[in-house]
Amino acid sequence: MSKISAADVKKLRDLTGAGMMDCKKALAEANGDIEKAIEELRKKGQKLSAKRADRDANEGVVIAITSDDNATGVVVRLGCETDFVAKNEDFIKLAQSFADIALNNKPADLDALLALPYENITVGEKVIEQVGVIGEKVEISAYGIVEAPMVTPYIHAGYKAGVVVGFNKASGDFTTAGKDVAMQIAAMSPIAVNEEGVDSSVIEKEIEIGKEQARAEGKPEQMLERIAEGKLKKFFKERTLLNQVFVKDSKQTIASYLQSQDSDLTVTDFKHVTLG
């Protein structure tokens, strides 16, 4: 068996982030071959990934970034099991590197992101490798992209949530408004930009809930539809972005706030990702 030098162990550790003893063992199993040792660590990651598949990865970090021209924004959630790992600088840098790859390649969905190259492997394989390195379940569990004339990012304190929001017009004058709206999304969790963006199944469910509530209150059957429609309007006001009351000024909705900045300014799309 090849002699394993301390320099090789350090090199493997620098390349993978794995523990010293894990690196030494992997090198021993690979007869000193660095590339084979990396593969051994990756295999270990795959085994750990399978063993920890039923664990919850509710901790982690959410990264939201935009391109230099602010026309594209992505948000990525890299999950792990413990807050201790989530706060590790290397873990945060890894999440940022995944977000950079997403921004540069604009994958259509999460599966496409996982298939993109990461150095000499794929993003998905890198994630699996990190399970072996860290010893916890690690996963990219959410990804979103927004393209618009102007996209604004926002990361909530401690990387607990991230938002990218797109606007129909671009101007440096809208910087504050962009941040305000992104923070509104993080605070109030709207499900769509406006009524038109709400899925029909959600609308049908809300109408049925409204009818059942009215029926339970003893309202006449012929009034149930009208009462449910009224409750649906309230639902739209509370759960769609442009209809929400602006948290920084309760006298305005988000729509009217944006119009106070520019009569034609509005939101075209947004993506909001949180931990958990």
N, C-alpha and C positions, 0 to 999 in steps of 0.2 A: 504494500500500500504506500502511495506517495506521502512524503512528509508534508504536513500542513503547516505552513508558516504563518506567523502572526500577521505579516503584511497581507497575505491572501485573505485571511479572515477579515481584516479591516476593510480590504477592498470590496469583498462580498457584502459586508455590512453597509458600506457606503452606497453600494449599488442598489441594495434591496431594502435597507432599513430594518432587517431582521436582527434578532439578538445575537450576541457573540457566540454563545454556545450552539444556537441553531445553525449559525453560519459554519462553525467548525464541524458540526455533525454532517451538514450537507456537503461540505468539501470532502470529508472523509468518505462519504458514500459515493461521491463523484470522482474519487481518486485524484483530487486536486484540481479538476477541470472547472474553471469558474462558470462557464456557460451551462455545464451539466448541473452544477450546484444550484444555479438560479432555477433551473428546471425542477430540481428536487424540492426547493422551497415552494415553487409554484404548485407542485403536486401536493405538498403538505397543505397548502392553502385550499386546494380543491377538496381534500379530505375533511379539513376543518369546516369548510363551507357547507358540505353535506351534513356534518354532525350538528352544525349550528343553524341549520335552515329554519328550524321552528322557533328560534330566538327572535325577540323583538329588537329592531334597530331604530328605536325611537329618538335616540340622541343623534348628534352629528352637527353638520353645518350646512347652511344654505347660502349659496353665492349667486349674486345678481350683477351682471356686467353688461356694458354696451360697447359697440364698435366705436372707433375714433370719430366717425361721422355721425354718431348717435342715431343711425338709421336701423340698427339691429340690436336687440337685447336678448339675453338668455338668462335663465335661472335654473340652477342645478342643486339638488339636495343629495349630499353624501351622508348616509346614515351609518351609525355604529351603535353599540350596546350601552356604552357608559359615557357620562359627561367628562370623565378623566381623559378618555381618548379624544373626544370632540374638541377639547381645549388644547390638544397637542399641536404645536406649530407646524410640524410636518404633515399632520392630517389636514389642517386648514390649507396648506400649500398644495396638497394633492387635490383637494376639492377645487381649488382655484385653477389648477392645471386642466382638470376635466372641463371646467367652464370655458377656459380659453380654447380648448379643442372644439367644443360645441360652437363657440362664437365664430371661429375661423372656418368651420365646415358646414354650419347650418343644417344639421341633421333634421329630418322631418319628425322623428319621434325618438322615444327612449331606446328602442331596439337598434335604431340606426346609429345613435350615439355610442352604444356599447360595442358596435361593430367597427368603429373608427380606429385607425392605428394609434398606438401609444408606444413611441420608440419602436422596439422590434416585436411588440405584441399588440393586442387590441385593448381598448379601454376596458371591456368586460373582463379580459384575462388579467389586467392589472388590478382590477377590483378583487378578483378571486385570490390573486397573489397576496394582497394585503390582509386577507383573512388569516393566512399563515403567518405573516409578519406580526400582525397585531394580536392575534389570538381571540378576536371577536368577530361576530358577524359584521360584514361591511357590504354596503350596497348603494348603488345610485338608484334611488327609489322615486325620483321625480325630475322631470325636465320640461321646460317650456321655452318657446321662442316667440318673439314679437318683432315684426318688421313694419315700419311706419316712417313718415317724414321726420318725426322726432320721437325717440324712445328714451325714457328716464328710468334709471335703476334706483332701487332702495334696498338696503340691507338693515334689518332690525338689529338692535344691540345684541351682541353675542352670537351673531349669525343664526338666530332662532327663526328668522323668516326672511324671505326675499321677494321683491316685486319688480317686474318690468312693465311699464305702461306706455302705450303708443298714442301719439296725437296726430291729428290730420294736417297740422301745420308745424313748421320748424322756425324757431326764432330764439335768440339768446334772451329775449324779453320774457320767454315762457319758462325760464329755469325754475323760478320759485313756484310757479303754478304746477310744474311737473312734479317737483318734490312734494308739494302739498297733496296732490292727488295720489301719488304713490304711497304716502304715509296714511292717507285715508283708506286705501285698499288694505294695507297691513292692519289697521285698527278695526275696520268694520267688516272685512271679509265679504264683499259683494260676490254674487255668483255669476253675474253677467254685466255687460256695459249698460244695457237697457232692457226693456220688456222683450224686444225682438230677439235678444240673445238667450232667453230662458227656454230651455227644452220643453217641448209640448207635454211630455210625460210629467214634468214637475208642475206645470200649470194645471193639468188634470188632477193631480194628486192634491194640490192646494185647494181646488174647487171642491173636491170631495170632502176634504177636512173641514172646510168652511160650512158645507151643508150639514155634516154630522154635528158640528158644534152648535149650529143654529137649531137643529132638530132636538139636540139634548137640552137646549134652553127652552124648548116648548114652542118654538116659532111655527106658524102655519106652513104647511107643505108648499103652498103656492108662492111663499116668500123666500124659500130656501135659495133658489137660484140667484135672486137679486142680492141677498145677504152675502152669499158666497162670492159674488163678483166684487162686492165692496171690500171683503176681506182680501181678495186677490190684489186689488189696487194698493192696499196697505202693505201687502207682501212685496210688491214691486218697489214701493217707496223705501222699504227697509233693506231689501236685498239686491237691488240693482244700482250700480255705481252712480249714474247720472241723476237718478231720482233721490239718492240719499241726501240727508241733511249734512252740510259741510261741518265737520267736527270743530273747525276753528272759527266758524261763524254760523250759528244756528238759524240765522235769518235767511240763509241762502242754501240752495241745493248745489250739488257739484256742477250741474249743468249751468246754473245761473252764475256761479263763481267763475267758470271758464269763460262764459260770455262777457263777464265784466273785464276780462283780460283782452279778449278779442271776440267780436260778435260771431265769428265763424268757428272758433276753437272748440274742439270736442275730442273725446277719447275714441279711438278706433278699436283697441284691443288691450288686454292686460293678462298677465300670468302672475299668480300669487301662490307661493309655496311656503309651507311651514314645516317645522319638525313634528314628529308624531304620526 
